[in-house]
């Protein structure tokens, strides 16, 4: 899923930061999902969630840049996806199914197999696997896009990105905030996450000026503040947490993701000349483990949050949610990386955590 043949610092930087931000979101979710918590506690969750929400769009964009920049046959493309995505997803789905159902009822072997298959076909085995399912749907169109982007001129390449933006996030904003009804034109799947995937290729090929990158950084910061405020006011009005502005396809989130991508690409390019061999190797190793970290981190986060054998590890030591969330995310990231680092060096097991 996250393969990277040619080493590019900015790609690895965005990927590693995005994975860490995903863990930030999941670490903060017990806070922002419970509106009745004290205001300062809920607001800590809201702030961290708003800052990190661009992580998933960025992961789609990095994957799009990597896969659309190459040309490969349909058979080769899907064989690589089966080997690097489908097989790990299947194995980790089984691991999570067993972990979730252990001690919650008795299953015969055949009943367990039937339950697993039914579960995997109807819904992801665990909540964070939705991203991989969405990516698999996008993969159905990648061979077509690969042919298109290598044959089309620049205006045609940018045309699809424009159509996605107009009939996806912009139209959604107009319908929700101006019209209060939906118009008849609906492009369905092509207004969803496939737009981020394609947008990564389009933006990744453009060399932005320092002025544009500075503006992108400022735009991201201002939209984070707006998202925090808008989410709070909307939730307060309804007396419960409302995720409207945290939706990955809302206009504010799309502009935030575009801005973060442009700014982080600039940061990566600027850092490349200053990074020594050791720093690049660390970043490369973290990036190579990113898919595995994504797959395993929820188990680690659960144990760090709720404890192992009744012993709660971090919460008793840290009272402030503003400190707890990044601390919990940091330890989850580090432990997950160590596990994946080890698994990637064990024959056969490395197949479930491909780099």
N, C-alpha and C positions, 0 to 999 in steps of 0.2 A: 504493500500500500504506500509506503513512504520511501520507495527506492530512490537512490541518488547516485547515478553512475559517475558523473563529473562533480568533483567537490566544489561547492559554491558556498562561501561563508554566509551570505545573507539568507539563503534558503535554510541552512541548518539552524541559524539563529532564530528565524521565525518559527521553525518547527519546534525547537526546544522551548522557546518562550510560550508558544501556544499550548503545548502539552502541560506545562506548569500552570498556565492559566486555567486549563480545564480542571486541574486538581483544586485550584483556588475556588472555582465555582462549586464543586462538589463538597469542599470543606465548609463553605459558607451556606450551603443550602439548608441546613437545619435552622439557621438564623432567619433568612429572608422568607422562608416558607411558613413561618409561624408569626402571624401579625400580632398576636396577643403577648408576645415577649416584650420586655421593657424597650422603650423607644430607642435607646442608645444601642442595645443589642441588635434589634432588627435593622437599624440604620447601618451598623457595621456590615451585616450581611448584604444589604442593598448596595453599599459602596463597593465592596469587593466584587460582587456579582456584576455590577455595571462596568467596572474597570476591565474585568476579565472576559466579558461576554463575547468579545471579538474572536476568541480563541478558535471556536469551531469554524466560523467562516474562513479564518486564516488557514486552517488545516485543509479545507476544501481547495483554497486558492493555491497552496503549495503543491498539492497533488495534481491539480490541473496544469500548473506550469511544467511540472516534471513529465507528465504523461503526454501532453500535447506537443511537447518539444521534440518528440521522437517519432519515427516512422517504423512500424513493425506490422507483420502480417497478422490477420485476425486470429489464426490458430496460435501463433506465438504469444500474442497479447493475452488471450484468455487462459492459456496454459500458465503463464506467469501470474495472472490474477488468482487462479485456483490454488497455485502453490504458495503464494505469498499472502493471500487474504482469506480465501474460502476455507482452506484447511486449518489455519490458526483460529479462525472464527468458530468453526465447528468444534474443535478441541476445547477451546476456552468456554464455549457455550455449555459443553458437557460439564466442565469443571465448575462453572457457576451454578448449573442446575443441581449438581450433587451438593455443592456447598449450601445452596439455598434450601434444599429439601432434606438435608441430613437431619435425622431426628424428628422430622415432621410427618410421620406416617410410614407405613411399610409398603415397599414395592417389590413385586417379583421382578425377575430380570426382564421378562417380556413386557410387563406393564410399565417398567421404567423406560424401556426403549420407546414404547408407544407414546408415553407422556412427553419424553424429550422431543421426539419428532414433531408431535402436535404443537408443542410449545414453541419450537424453533421456527415452524412455518407460520404460526399465527402472530408471534411477537418476538422481539429479541429476548434472549435468556436473562439479560440484566439490562438495566435502564441505559447504560452508556453505550451499549452495542448498537443503538439506533443509528449512530453515525456510520458504522460499517455497512449496515443495510442500505442506507441512503447512498453510500459510495458505490455499492454493488449495482444499484439501479442506474447510476450515472455511467458505469462501465459499459453498459449495453450500447451506448452511443459514442464511446471514445474512438473506436476504429473509424467511424464516419467523420468525426471531428478532426482526427489526425490527417485524413486525406484532404479535408476542406481547408484547414489552416495552412497546409503546405502548398496548396494550389491557388488559393484566393489571394487577391491583392489586399492591401492594408485597409482600404475602406470597407471591403466586404467582411474582413475579419472583425472589425470594430462594430459592424452593423448588428451582429447577433447580440453583442454585449449591450448595445443601446436598446434593442428591442426588449431584452430581459429587464433592463432597468426601468423602461417606460411602462411595460405591461406587468411588471412584478412589483417592486417596492414603491415606485411612484404612484402607480394606479391604486395600489392598496391604501396608500396615505390619502389620496383624493377620495376614495370610496368611504374610508373610515372617518375622516375628519371634515370633509366638505359636503359630499353628497348624502352620506348616511344610507346609501343603498349600493348594490353591486350592479355594474353594467354587464351587458350580455357577453361581451368579448372575454373569453377565458382561455388562456394558452396552457393552463394546467401545469403539467410536469415541467414545462420549459420556463416557468416563472419561479421554480423552486431552487434547490441548492445547486443544480447544474449551472446556474448563472455564476455563482462564486467560483466553481471549478473552471469555467471558461474564462472568467475575469482574471484569474490568476495568471493564465497564459498571456492575456492581452497586456496587463500591467507589468508583468515580469520582463517583457521585452522592451519596455520604454525606459529610457534614461532621463530621469527627472532632474531638473535644476535644483540648486540649493534653496532657492526661493520657494519652489513648489513643495519640497520636502519639509521645509520649516512651516509652511502653511498647513500641510497635512498633519504635522505634529500638533499644531495649535487647534486645528479642527477636531482632532480626536479628543484632546483635553476638554474643549468646550462642550462637546457632545456627551462626554462622560458626565460632566456636571449636569447637563440638561437631563440625561437619562436618570440620574440619581433623583433629581428634583421631581421630574414628571412621574416616575414610578411611585415616589412617596405620596405625592398629592392625589394621584389616582387611587392608590391603595387606601389612603386615609378617607377618601370620599366614599369608598365602598365597604370599608371596615374589614378588609381582608387583603392579602397580597395579590396584586394583579400584575401579571407578567407581560402586559401589552408591549411595553417599550423594551423588554428584554427578549422579545421574539427575534430570532436570528434573521428573519426576512423583513422586519420593519425598516422603514426608510432611514431612521436614525442609526440603526445598527449596520445597515449596508454602507452608509457614508463613513461610519466609524471604522468598519473593516477595511474599506478602501484607503482611508487615511492612515491607519495603522500599518497596512501593507507597504505603502509608499515610504513612510517614515522609517520602518524597521529595515526595509531594503537599503535605504540610505545609510543607516547606522551600520549595517553589516558590511556594506562596501567600504565605508570609512574605516571600520575596525580591521578589515582584512590586511591592510598594509602594516598595522601595528601588532597584529597577533603573531606571536612566535609559533614555532612548530608544536610546542607542548600545548599551548592554548587551542590551536587548531585541532590537535588530536583529541583533546577533551571534548570540544564541541562536536567533533565528528562522531565520537563514541556515544555521546548523549543523544545525538540525532539518530544514530543507527539503532538505539534502544527505544526510540520514541513510540513505535507501534506497540511494542511489548509493554512499555510503561502504561500506555493507554489501556491495554487489556487487563493488566493485573492490579492497577492502582486502587480500584474500589474495594477489593478485599483488604488490602493494607490499610486503607483509610478507615474502613469499618472497625478493624481491630484497634487501631490507634485511637479512634473516637470512643468506642464502647469498652475497650479493654480486652485483655487476654486472660482467660481463667479467672475472671472477676476482678482483675487488677486494672484500673483505668490509668493509662500512661500519662497523657498530657493534660487533660482538662483540670485535674486538681492542682496542677503546678502553675497554671496561668489563668488569671481571672478575667483579664480584659479581652473581649472578643476581637478587638482590633489587633491584638498580638497573637491570640490563639489561632485565628484563621491562617495567616501566612506561616506560622510555626508548624501547624498541623500539615499544611500543604508541603512545606519544605521536607519534613521527615518522611512523609508519604512518597514524595518524589525520589528522595535518596534511597530509601529502602527498596522501592520498586525498581530503581535502576540497578542496584546491587543484585537483586534476584534475576533480572533480565540479563545482566552482564554474565552471570554464572551460567544461565540456561543457554545462552548463545555460544558457549564454549563446550557444551556437552553434545556428543553425537546423537542424532535422532531428535533429542529435545529441542535443538536449535530450530527445527522445522516449525515449531509453534510460536517462535518469537523471531521471525525473519527480520533482517536489518534492511 
